[in-house]
Amino acid sequence: MKKIILCIVCLMVSQYAILAQEKTYITETDDYIAWQPGVKLTFDMFKNTKPSEKDSVIMAKYGLKAERYTGFYYVLDVPKKARRKGGWKDGLGEKAYFCAMFSKHQSWMSVCDTFELQMSQAIWDIEEWGTRLSRKYLSDMEKQFQEANGGHKTTGVISIFYVDACRHGRKWKKQLMDEFIHHVVLPSDTTKYLEYRKLIDELLADTEEFASKPEDAERFLLEKPVDQRYKKAEFTIGDPDKDEDEVRNDSIN
């Protein structure tokens, strides 16, 4: 009898493991696609056939053939049960999600230009690099606190440093993005593009372990927590939508 029960338990565990492995996440919709390893932009992803008046002015001014709409998205989820059983009390920690998104319905391309597509991919990759810096920032903070706590994981660290992580990733992403647009996109410089493409590839290789995962993509595409035990944090320590310099200026005025 004991052997039969043991076999049943093992079978249930195996089935659960298989189901867990088969779990698939949504990484793309008709309107958006999230950055994922190996995924590349294609011409048919530029669905906007009527650029806005603002885009038309910019296109005429700089002679652009395309406008790509990408974004650096972030959100913090916390356990629904907070410090009660089944929540932080049982070691269920917070989850910070970061994602580099490409908006299909907003992005446009007047002609199928290969170089415009390559520049668009580079811009999307820069957004992804920023999300990786944010994940690395939180990982480093967790390691520091764990070491200080005798090797034991400390809950609450992600909540405390979430806003700083957002600002950190966005700061460096913005700096590289501004350089790329100024030196490559606006002058449509193919030589400079090769230089920056090499740099971007190196930055992505250096941060590969912090790459976006399918779970990050689904969190934003469905606009709800992936895990039913979680909810979106009602508040954060600071405003992630404001850069550090903006906060400092606000405090002065």
HELIX and SHEET records of a PDB file:
HELIX    1   1 LYS A    2  GLU A   22  1                                  21    
HELIX    2   2 PHE A   43  MET A   45  5                                   3    
HELIX    3   3 GLU A   53  TYR A   62  1                                  10    
HELIX    4   4 TRP A   88  ASP A   90  5                                   3    
HELIX    5   5 THR A  114  ALA A  148  1                                  35    
HELIX    6   6 VAL A  157  PHE A  180  1                                  24    
HELIX    7   7 ILE A  181  VAL A  185  3                                   5    
HELIX    8   8 THR A  190  ASP A  206  1                                  17    
HELIX    9   9 GLU A  208  PHE A  210  5                                   3    
HELIX   10  10 PRO A  214  LEU A  221  1                                   8    
HELIX   11  11 GLU A  244  ILE A  252  1                                   9    
SHEET    1   A 4 TYR A  32  ALA A  34  0                                        
SHEET    2   A 4 LYS A  95  SER A 103 -1                                        
SHEET    3   A 4 THR A  70  PRO A  79 -1                                        
SHEET    4   A 4 TYR A 230  LYS A 232 -1                                        
SHEET    1   B 2 ALA A  66  GLU A  67  0                                        
SHEET    2   B 2 TRP A 108  MET A 109 -1                                        
END                                                                             
